[in-house]
Every structure is written in C-alpha cells, then in structure tokens.
Amino acid sequence: MLLKAELPDMLNLSHAAEFLGISRPTLYALLFQGELKTVDIDNFRFILKTDLENYKTRREEKHL
C-alpha cells in the first residue's frame, strides 16, 4: 500500500477537480476528451499536479 508521502505531486480526481475549480463530471469530460491523463496506481486514479498546472495555464491563455 502506498502512502500519500510516497506519491510525487499527484492529486486524486476529487482534489484535481477542486484544484481546477470545476466539477467532477467536468473533469471526467476533460479526461475523456484527452485534455488530461491519469496515473493509475492499484485501484486509484491520480493526475500529476504539473499536468493540472499546465492545463490551467493553457485554459487561462485561451481566455485572454
């Protein structure tokens, strides 16, 4: 079993949605569209924090 401290900067899907300020269904849509990718560990799915930050930057640049 992995401990949270052992994971590199990854967020589970609920925390990733909160980080982006979107709902979980919207996050699942982004995953389905290929905008973000997950890392699967055992039966858990995570998103790298760097991927979330990059997506957030891309989204902000589109709105400028």
Secondary structure, 3 states (H helix, E strand, C coil): CCCHHHCCCEEEHHHHHHHHCCCHHHHHHHHHHCCCCCEEECCEEEEEHHHHHHHHHHHHHHCC
